Amino acid sequence: MADKKVTIAICGSMRCSREVLIAGEYLIKNGYDCILPRHTDEFVSGKRQVGNTDEGARRKIEDDLMRDYHKKIGKADAILVVNCYAKDTDNYIGGNTAMEMYSAHVQNRPIYVLNDLPKDSSFQEEIVAFESICLKGDLDKIPEKVCDYS
């Protein structure tokens, strides 16, 4: 029987949508299955824009995006947080991504973070407490097999 492919749910701000898509394509090319945030390709193409707070909240409610991705994280073997420069912050991790990290943490999924953790986050303590594995920009550090959490 063939080994099951590792499934990685990719998380990150849609301000980093291009980097999210690139990471997903790289992982797929290297034998992983990937779950991308809904509409990532539309943010990359410019069809959708990162909007104001009211617009973003409306989309999250109407499309049930947070609950939907929580379920997808539960079906994944691990998550990858793609944290790029955004909102004048190196290695940005916003509130929604931090909640996705929490979802992975409480579901005992390994959390890989592409770049160093941000230095100035209002939830720095929580992000550190998730005990993420920092890849230092190297996606090849994600193991071919992840822990058995079942």
BELSUL-V305552 format. One record per residue. RES is the residue in three letters. SS is DSSP state (H for helix, E for strand, - for the rest). PSI is psi in radians with two decimals (NA if undefined). D_CENTER is the distance of its C-alpha to the mean C-alpha in Angstrom with 1 decimal. Layout:
RES | SS | PSI | D_CENTER
RES | SS | PSI | D_CENTER
//
This chain:
MET | - | 2.30 | 30.1
ALA | - | 2.56 | 27.2
ASP | - | 2.49 | 24.2
LYS | - | 2.39 | 21.2
LYS | - | 2.54 | 18.3
VAL | - | 2.31 | 15.2
THR | E | 2.19 | 12.4
ILE | E | 2.18 | 8.8
ALA | E | 2.15 | 6.2
ILE | E | 2.30 | 3.6
CYS | E | 2.63 | 1.3
GLY | - | 2.79 | 4.3
SER | - | 2.51 | 8.0
MET | H | -0.15 | 10.1
ARG | H | -0.33 | 12.3
CYS | H | 0.43 | 10.2
SER | H | -0.65 | 10.4
ARG | H | -0.78 | 12.7
GLU | H | -0.63 | 10.7
VAL | H | -0.83 | 7.8
LEU | H | -0.77 | 10.8
ILE | H | -0.77 | 12.6
ALA | H | -0.76 | 10.1
GLY | H | -0.78 | 10.2
GLU | H | -0.71 | 13.9
TYR | H | -0.80 | 14.5
LEU | H | -0.73 | 13.1
ILE | H | -0.78 | 15.1
LYS | H | -0.47 | 18.0
ASN | - | 0.36 | 17.9
GLY | - | 0.10 | 18.2
TYR | - | 2.72 | 14.8
ASP | E | 2.51 | 13.9
CYS | E | 2.51 | 10.5
ILE | E | 2.12 | 9.2
LEU | - | 2.65 | 8.0
PRO | - | 2.47 | 7.9
ARG | - | 2.42 | 11.7
HIS | - | 0.19 | 13.7
THR | H | -0.83 | 11.5
ASP | H | -0.55 | 14.7
GLU | H | -0.57 | 16.8
PHE | H | -0.70 | 15.1
VAL | H | -0.77 | 15.6
SER | H | -0.26 | 19.2
GLY | - | -0.04 | 20.0
LYS | - | -0.60 | 20.9
ARG | - | 2.57 | 18.6
GLN | - | 2.59 | 18.4
VAL | - | 2.06 | 16.5
GLY | - | -2.86 | 19.3
ASN | - | 3.00 | 21.0
THR | H | -0.77 | 20.0
ASP | H | -0.76 | 22.3
GLU | H | -0.76 | 21.1
GLY | H | -0.73 | 17.4
ALA | H | -0.72 | 18.5
ARG | H | -0.78 | 20.7
ARG | H | -0.72 | 18.2
LYS | H | -0.63 | 15.9
ILE | H | -0.91 | 19.2
GLU | H | -0.70 | 20.8
ASP | - | 0.00 | 18.0
ASP | - | 0.76 | 17.0
LEU | H | -0.70 | 13.3
MET | H | -0.81 | 12.3
ARG | H | -0.71 | 14.5
ASP | H | -0.79 | 13.6
TYR | H | -0.53 | 9.9
HIS | H | -0.77 | 11.2
LYS | H | -0.71 | 13.5
LYS | H | -0.66 | 11.2
ILE | H | -0.66 | 9.3
GLY | H | -0.42 | 13.0
LYS | H | -0.21 | 13.9
ALA | - | 2.84 | 11.4
ASP | - | -0.43 | 12.7
ALA | E | 2.95 | 9.7
ILE | E | 2.69 | 5.9
LEU | E | 2.12 | 4.8
VAL | E | 2.05 | 3.6
VAL | - | 1.86 | 5.6
ASN | - | 1.89 | 8.2
CYS | - | -3.09 | 11.3
TYR | - | 2.14 | 14.6
ALA | E | 2.65 | 14.7
LYS | - | 0.78 | 17.1
ASP | - | 0.51 | 19.4
THR | E | 2.22 | 17.0
ASP | - | 2.42 | 16.1
ASN | - | 0.74 | 12.5
TYR | - | 2.28 | 11.7
ILE | - | 1.94 | 9.5
GLY | - | -3.12 | 10.8
GLY | H | -0.78 | 11.9
ASN | H | -0.74 | 9.7
THR | H | -0.68 | 6.5
ALA | H | -0.66 | 9.1
MET | H | -0.62 | 10.2
GLU | H | -0.64 | 7.2
MET | H | -0.72 | 7.7
TYR | H | -0.78 | 11.2
SER | H | -0.80 | 11.0
ALA | H | -0.74 | 9.9
HIS | H | -0.86 | 12.5
VAL | H | -0.28 | 15.2
GLN | - | 0.21 | 14.7
ASN | - | 0.65 | 15.2
ARG | - | 2.39 | 12.2
PRO | E | 2.53 | 11.7
ILE | E | 1.98 | 8.8
TYR | E | 2.36 | 8.6
VAL | E | 2.19 | 8.2
LEU | - | -0.86 | 9.3
ASN | - | 3.08 | 11.9
ASP | - | 2.74 | 14.0
LEU | - | 2.59 | 13.2
PRO | - | 2.61 | 14.7
LYS | - | -0.57 | 18.3
ASP | - | 1.40 | 19.0
SER | - | 2.51 | 16.7
SER | - | -0.20 | 18.5
PHE | - | 0.69 | 16.5
GLN | H | -0.79 | 16.7
GLU | H | -0.76 | 18.5
GLU | H | -0.75 | 15.9
ILE | H | -0.74 | 13.1
VAL | H | -0.70 | 15.7
ALA | H | -0.31 | 16.8
PHE | - | -0.19 | 13.6
GLU | - | 0.84 | 15.0
SER | - | 2.75 | 11.9
ILE | E | 1.99 | 12.9
CYS | E | 2.20 | 13.0
LEU | - | -0.11 | 13.3
LYS | - | 0.67 | 15.3
GLY | - | 0.05 | 14.1
ASP | - | 1.72 | 15.2
LEU | H | -0.36 | 13.1
ASP | H | -0.16 | 16.3
LYS | H | -0.15 | 15.9
ILE | - | 2.19 | 13.7
PRO | - | 2.70 | 16.6
GLU | - | -0.42 | 18.0
LYS | - | 2.48 | 18.3
VAL | - | 2.99 | 16.5
CYS | - | 2.69 | 18.4
ASP | - | 1.90 | 20.2
TYR | - | 0.02 | 19.0
SER | - | NA | 21.3
//
